Amino acid sequence: MSPDWQPTRRCRTPPAGPTVEVDGVPIAWWQVGAGPPIMLVHGASASSMWWHAVLPRLADHHRVIALDLSGHGDSGRRETYDVRRWSREVAGVVDAAGADDVVLVGHSLGGRIAAITAADRTDRVTGLVQVDSFLRDPARHVPHVFPPRRPVVHYPTFDEAAARFKLLPDQPRPPEEVLEPVIRHLLRHDAGLGWTWKYDSAAIPAFDDVRPDEVARHLTCPVAYIWGARSAVVNAEMAAYARATMPVVLERSVPLAYHHLILDRPDEAAEALLEAIAAVRGASRPASAVPAGQARRAPAPMPPGRNPEPMSDPGWPHGRPARHDRPVRPVQPDPP
């Protein structure tokens, strides 16, 4: 439980933790706090440190478990990636931690991955909180075209590498004291070469997968859906689609927050997360839950558009991914 870790107003480094092997790759994870367990799942091109600014509040009330997905943070890399395997990594950490009746909390792509785990592991998972996670009608899925794995680029100094970082989609930059621990955990120093990014660019194509949208129609555990009122990924229309598609017991937006609300509005986001976790824990499996094998009918399909991109950008020294499916409406493209 990382007894040497003490919650402060901001957690600047990840608590020490073990690894668990999932499908042949070591997955780094850690846990802090005490109380009913929750599992934090980060988004694309991110790491477990995305949660650092809300972690002290969460750990005051819960046993908090977090991981770095393969190809991210301190976990190992794979030749290929997909959301199903990432979902098994989440389940593997839940098992390694011995967490029963766990609530999964996923930001962006992490919420989509957590939905698959919630559907597959009803023996362990008691609820799901999705945080600014996009959701679409599976019939509207338009495949992306992505570049292959990019060559590794090294920078002579940490500051030069850090200067290439920005959040995607574009939004006002959070305070540097909030971003610095995030950036530091995304970078590693290779002796004799310099600083480079830990995340594996080969994971980018796996962001675009229709499986989470299909699974959403069959979830039976209580779901809370939290989103930023100024997000370029989720809007009121998508939130309404989420309510119609999943057994949502709480849906709310965080005022003035963008897609990365756990970084740009951490105090308000922490309050919303605690409320959401309490709501799904307080709800029994809804009577309206759809039986296995049947799909919940949504009143209207989501319009096309809003396909995924990475959620952070270390400068894309070899060019951004080509986009071949621009949204119909003038909205920002959405990261997972």
Long-range contacts (C-beta under 8 A, 24 or more apart in sequence): 1-31, 1-32, 1-33, 1-34, 1-63, 2-30, 2-31, 2-32, 5-32, 7-32, 7-33, 7-55, 7-56, 7-59, 7-60, 8-56, 9-56, 10-52, 10-53, 10-56, 10-177, 10-178, 10-181, 11-52, 11-53, 11-55, 11-56, 11-181, 12-52, 12-180, 12-181, 13-181, 13-184, 13-185, 14-48, 14-49, 14-52, 14-66, 14-73, 14-74, 14-185, 18-96, 19-75, 20-92, 20-93, 20-95, 20-96, 21-92, 22-70, 22-85, 22-88, 22-89, 22-92, 23-78, 23-85, 23-88, 23-89, 25-70, 25-75, 25-76, 25-77, 25-78, 26-75, 26-76, 27-67, 27-68, 27-69, 27-70, 27-75, 27-76, 27-89, 27-92, 27-93, 28-67, 28-68, 28-73, 28-74, 28-75, 29-65, 29-66, 29-67, 29-68, 29-93, 29-96, 29-97, 30-65, 30-66, 31-63, 31-64, 31-65, 31-66, 31-97, 32-59, 32-63, 32-64, 33-58, 33-59, 33-60, 33-61, 33-62, 33-63, 33-64, 34-62, 34-63, 35-61, 35-62, 35-63, 36-62, 36-63, 36-101, 36-103, 36-277, 36-281, 37-62, 37-63, 37-64, 37-65, 37-97, 37-99, 37-100, 37-101, 37-102, 37-103, 38-62, 38-63, 38-64, 38-65, 38-102, 38-103, 38-104, 38-105, 38-277, 39-65, 39-66, 39-67, 39-90, 39-93, 39-94, 39-97, 39-99, 39-102, 39-103, 39-104, 39-105, 39-114, 40-64, 40-65, 40-66, 40-67, 40-105, 40-106, 40-107, 40-110, 41-66, 41-67, 41-69, 41-90, 41-104, 41-105, 41-106, 41-107, 41-110, 41-111, 41-113, 41-114, 42-66, 42-68, 42-69, 42-72, 42-73, 42-106, 42-107, 42-110, 43-106, 43-107, 43-108, 43-109, 43-110, 43-111, 43-311, 43-335, 43-336, 44-108, 44-109, 44-203, 44-204, 44-207, 44-308, 44-309, 44-310, 44-311, 44-312, 44-335, 44-336, 45-72, 45-199, 45-203, 45-204, 45-310, 45-311, 45-312, 45-313, 45-335, 46-72, 46-107, 46-108, 46-110, 46-182, 46-186, 46-199, 46-311, 46-312, 47-72, 47-73, 47-74, 47-182, 47-185, 47-186, 47-198, 47-199, 48-73, 48-185, 49-73, 49-181, 49-182, 49-184, 49-185, 49-186, 50-107, 50-182, 50-260, 50-262, 50-263, 51-107, 51-262, 52-181, 52-182, 53-178, 53-262, 53-263, 53-266, 54-262, 54-266, 54-269, 54-270, 54-273, 57-267, 57-270, 57-271, 57-273, 57-274, 58-270, 58-273, 58-274, 61-274, 62-277, 63-99, 65-93, 65-94, 65-97, 65-99, 65-102, 67-93, 69-110, 69-113, 70-203, 71-199, 71-200, 71-202, 71-203, 72-198, 72-199, 72-200, 72-203, 73-185, 73-186, 73-198, 73-199, 74-185, 74-198, 77-200, 77-202, 78-200, 78-202, 79-202, 80-202, 80-206, 81-200, 81-202, 81-203, 81-205, 81-206, 82-206, 82-209, 83-109, 83-112, 83-113, 83-116, 83-206, 83-209, 83-211, 83-212, 84-116, 84-211, 86-113, 86-206, 87-113, 87-114, 87-116, 87-117, 87-120, 90-114, 90-117, 91-117, 91-120, 91-121, 91-124, 94-121, 94-124, 94-125, 95-124, 99-124, 100-124, 101-126, 102-126, 103-127, 103-128, 103-129, 103-277, 103-280, 103-281, 104-128, 104-129, 105-129, 105-131, 105-273, 105-276, 105-277, 106-130, 106-131, 106-133, 107-131, 107-132, 107-133, 107-262, 108-132, 108-133, 108-134, 108-233, 108-259, 108-311, 108-335, 108-336, 109-133, 109-207, 109-308, 109-311, 109-335, 109-336, 112-209, 112-212, 112-213, 112-336, 113-212, 115-212, 115-215, 115-216, 115-219, 116-211, 116-212, 116-215, 118-219, 118-221, 119-215, 119-218, 119-219, 119-220, 122-220, 122-221, 125-221, 126-221, 126-222, 126-280, 126-281, 127-221, 127-222, 127-223, 127-224, 127-277, 127-280, 127-281, 127-283, 128-219, 128-221, 128-222, 128-223, 128-224, 128-280, 129-223, 129-224, 129-225, 129-226, 129-273, 129-276, 129-277, 129-280, 130-223, 130-224, 130-225, 130-226, 130-242, 131-226, 131-227, 131-261, 131-262, 131-269, 131-273, 132-226, 132-227, 132-228, 132-231, 132-233, 132-234, 132-259, 132-260, 132-261, 133-225, 133-234, 133-336, 134-233, 134-234, 134-238, 134-306, 134-308, 134-334, 134-336, 135-212, 135-213, 135-216, 135-238, 135-241, 135-242, 135-245, 135-246, 135-302, 136-213, 136-241, 136-302, 136-306, 137-213, 137-241, 137-298, 137-301, 137-302, 138-210, 138-213, 138-214, 139-301, 140-301, 140-302, 140-303, 140-304, 141-210, 141-213, 141-307, 142-304, 142-307, 142-325, 143-208, 144-205, 144-208, 144-307, 144-308, 144-321, 144-323, 144-324, 144-325, 145-321, 145-322, 145-324, 146-204, 146-205, 146-208, 146-321, 146-322, 147-204, 147-318, 147-319, 147-321, 147-322, 148-202, 149-200, 149-201, 149-202, 150-201, 150-317, 150-318, 151-318, 152-196, 153-196, 153-317, 153-318, 154-190, 154-193, 154-194, 154-195, 154-196, 155-194, 155-195, 155-196, 156-194, 156-195, 157-194, 157-195, 158-184, 158-187, 158-189, 158-195, 160-195, 161-187, 161-194, 161-195, 161-196, 161-197, 161-314, 162-187, 164-313, 164-314, 164-315, 164-317, 165-312, 165-313, 165-314, 165-315, 166-312, 166-313, 167-259, 167-260, 167-263, 167-311, 167-312, 167-313, 168-309, 168-310, 168-311, 168-312, 168-313, 168-335, 169-232, 169-233, 169-259, 169-309, 169-332, 169-333, 169-334, 169-335, 170-232, 170-332, 171-230, 171-232, 171-258, 171-259, 171-260, 171-264, 172-258, 172-264, 174-260, 174-263, 174-264, 178-263, 178-264, 178-266, 179-263, 182-263, 186-312, 186-314, 197-314, 204-310, 204-321, 207-308, 207-309, 207-310, 207-335, 207-336, 208-307, 208-308, 208-336, 216-242, 216-245, 216-246, 217-245, 217-246, 217-290, 217-295, 217-296, 218-290, 218-292, 218-293, 218-294, 218-295, 218-296, 219-246, 219-247, 219-289, 219-290, 220-247, 220-285, 220-286, 220-289, 220-290, 220-292, 221-247, 221-280, 221-285, 222-247, 222-249, 222-279, 222-280, 222-283, 222-284, 222-285, 222-286, 223-247, 223-248, 223-249, 223-280, 224-248, 224-249, 224-250, 224-251, 224-276, 224-277, 224-279, 224-280, 225-250, 225-251, 225-252, 226-251, 226-252, 226-253, 226-254, 226-261, 226-269, 226-272, 226-273, 226-276, 227-252, 227-253, 227-254, 227-261, 228-253, 228-254, 228-257, 228-258, 228-259, 228-260, 228-261, 228-264, 228-265, 229-253, 229-254, 229-255, 229-256, 229-257, 230-256, 230-257, 230-258, 231-257, 231-258, 231-259, 231-261, 232-258, 232-259, 232-331, 232-332, 232-333, 232-334, 233-259, 233-306, 233-332, 233-334, 233-335, 234-259, 235-331, 237-302, 237-303, 238-302, 238-306, 241-298, 241-300, 241-301, 241-302, 244-296, 244-297, 244-298, 244-299, 245-296, 245-298, 246-296, 247-285, 247-286, 247-288, 247-289, 247-290, 249-279, 249-280, 249-283, 249-286, 250-275, 250-276, 250-279, 250-280, 252-276, 259-311, 259-334, 259-335, 260-311, 303-328, 303-329, 304-328, 305-329, 305-331, 306-331, 306-333, 306-334, 307-333, 307-334, 308-334, 308-335, 308-336, 309-333, 309-334, 309-335, 309-336, 310-335, 310-336, 311-335, 311-336
